[in-house]
């Protein structure tokens, strides 16, 4: 059950990044933004992608903690 939740979260993160950059491409094609607007669009997409990356890293870290039972060892020694 827990693995499927993590898999769904990972798929959602990847999908979000793909949709973010697809939106940037559509903005470029449909609206022909000037340089300042395009810079703002790409910067926003890059920041959102970075946030998704760090969320994925946190998810991977939690998976590692569960897999190697590190979290139980840390909690037991405290």
C-alpha positions as YAML, in Angstrom:
chain: A
units: angstrom
residues:
- id: 1
  name: UNK
  ca: [0.00, 0.00, 0.00]
- id: 2
  name: UNK
  ca: [2.74, 2.43, 0.96]
- id: 3
  name: UNK
  ca: [4.78, 1.69, -2.14]
- id: 4
  name: UNK
  ca: [1.82, 2.43, -4.38]
- id: 5
  name: UNK
  ca: [1.32, 5.82, -2.71]
- id: 6
  name: UNK
  ca: [4.95, 6.67, -3.32]
- id: 7
  name: UNK
  ca: [4.69, 5.51, -6.92]
- id: 8
  name: UNK
  ca: [1.61, 7.68, -7.45]
- id: 9
  name: UNK
  ca: [3.42, 10.65, -5.91]
- id: 10
  name: UNK
  ca: [6.42, 10.11, -8.18]
- id: 11
  name: UNK
  ca: [4.21, 9.86, -11.26]
- id: 12
  name: UNK
  ca: [2.41, 13.03, -10.20]
- id: 13
  name: UNK
  ca: [5.71, 14.90, -9.82]
- id: 14
  name: UNK
  ca: [6.97, 13.81, -13.23]
- id: 15
  name: UNK
  ca: [3.63, 14.63, -14.81]
- id: 16
  name: UNK
  ca: [3.64, 18.07, -13.20]
- id: 17
  name: UNK
  ca: [7.07, 18.87, -14.62]
- id: 18
  name: UNK
  ca: [6.05, 17.69, -18.09]
- id: 19
  name: UNK
  ca: [2.88, 19.79, -17.96]
- id: 20
  name: UNK
  ca: [4.79, 22.84, -16.72]
- id: 21
  name: UNK
  ca: [7.23, 22.74, -19.62]
- id: 22
  name: UNK
  ca: [4.49, 21.87, -22.12]
- id: 23
  name: UNK
  ca: [2.68, 24.99, -20.93]
- id: 24
  name: UNK
  ca: [5.84, 27.03, -21.51]
- id: 25
  name: UNK
  ca: [6.13, 25.64, -25.02]
- id: 26
  name: UNK
  ca: [2.48, 26.42, -25.73]
- id: 27
  name: UNK
  ca: [2.96, 29.95, -24.41]
- id: 28
  name: UNK
  ca: [5.89, 30.37, -26.78]
- id: 29
  name: UNK
  ca: [3.98, 29.06, -29.78]
- id: 30
  name: UNK
  ca: [0.59, 30.64, -29.16]
- id: 31
  name: UNK
  ca: [1.37, 34.00, -27.55]
- id: 32
  name: UNK
  ca: [4.79, 34.91, -28.98]
- id: 33
  name: UNK
  ca: [6.04, 36.51, -25.74]
- id: 34
  name: UNK
  ca: [8.69, 39.18, -25.80]
- id: 35
  name: UNK
  ca: [12.06, 38.61, -24.14]
- id: 36
  name: UNK
  ca: [11.00, 39.82, -20.68]
- id: 37
  name: UNK
  ca: [7.86, 37.69, -20.68]
- id: 38
  name: UNK
  ca: [9.72, 34.65, -21.96]
- id: 39
  name: UNK
  ca: [12.37, 35.09, -19.27]
- id: 40
  name: UNK
  ca: [9.63, 35.20, -16.61]
- id: 41
  name: UNK
  ca: [7.96, 32.10, -18.04]
- id: 42
  name: UNK
  ca: [11.18, 30.07, -18.18]
- id: 43
  name: UNK
  ca: [12.26, 31.24, -14.72]
- id: 44
  name: UNK
  ca: [8.91, 30.22, -13.25]
- id: 45
  name: UNK
  ca: [9.06, 26.84, -14.97]
- id: 46
  name: UNK
  ca: [12.60, 26.28, -13.74]
- id: 47
  name: UNK
  ca: [11.68, 27.14, -10.14]
- id: 48
  name: UNK
  ca: [8.66, 24.84, -10.22]
- id: 49
  name: UNK
  ca: [10.78, 22.07, -11.72]
- id: 50
  name: UNK
  ca: [13.35, 22.58, -8.97]
- id: 51
  name: UNK
  ca: [10.62, 22.33, -6.32]
- id: 52
  name: UNK
  ca: [9.40, 19.09, -7.90]
- id: 53
  name: UNK
  ca: [12.96, 17.77, -7.96]
- id: 54
  name: UNK
  ca: [13.43, 18.41, -4.25]
- id: 55
  name: UNK
  ca: [10.06, 16.85, -3.48]
- id: 56
  name: UNK
  ca: [11.23, 13.77, -5.39]
- id: 57
  name: UNK
  ca: [14.49, 13.74, -3.46]
- id: 58
  name: UNK
  ca: [12.54, 13.90, -0.18]
- id: 59
  name: UNK
  ca: [10.36, 11.03, -1.36]
- id: 60
  name: UNK
  ca: [13.44, 9.01, -2.27]
- id: 61
  name: UNK
  ca: [15.01, 9.79, 1.11]
- id: 62
  name: UNK
  ca: [11.91, 8.61, 2.95]
- id: 63
  name: UNK
  ca: [11.95, 5.44, 0.88]
- id: 64
  name: UNK
  ca: [15.58, 4.82, 1.81]
- id: 65
  name: UNK
  ca: [14.81, 5.42, 5.48]
- id: 66
  name: UNK
  ca: [12.00, 2.87, 5.33]
- id: 67
  name: UNK
  ca: [13.92, 0.35, 3.27]
- id: 68
  name: UNK
  ca: [17.02, 0.22, 5.40]
- id: 69
  name: UNK
  ca: [15.05, 0.62, 8.62]
- id: 70
  name: UNK
  ca: [17.27, 3.55, 9.53]
- id: 71
  name: UNK
  ca: [14.34, 5.49, 10.93]
- id: 72
  name: UNK
  ca: [13.53, 2.71, 13.43]
- id: 73
  name: UNK
  ca: [17.15, 2.59, 14.57]
- id: 74
  name: UNK
  ca: [17.30, 6.35, 15.02]
- id: 75
  name: UNK
  ca: [14.07, 6.39, 16.99]
- id: 76
  name: UNK
  ca: [15.12, 3.42, 19.15]
- id: 77
  name: UNK
  ca: [18.43, 5.01, 20.23]
- id: 78
  name: UNK
  ca: [16.82, 8.31, 21.23]
...
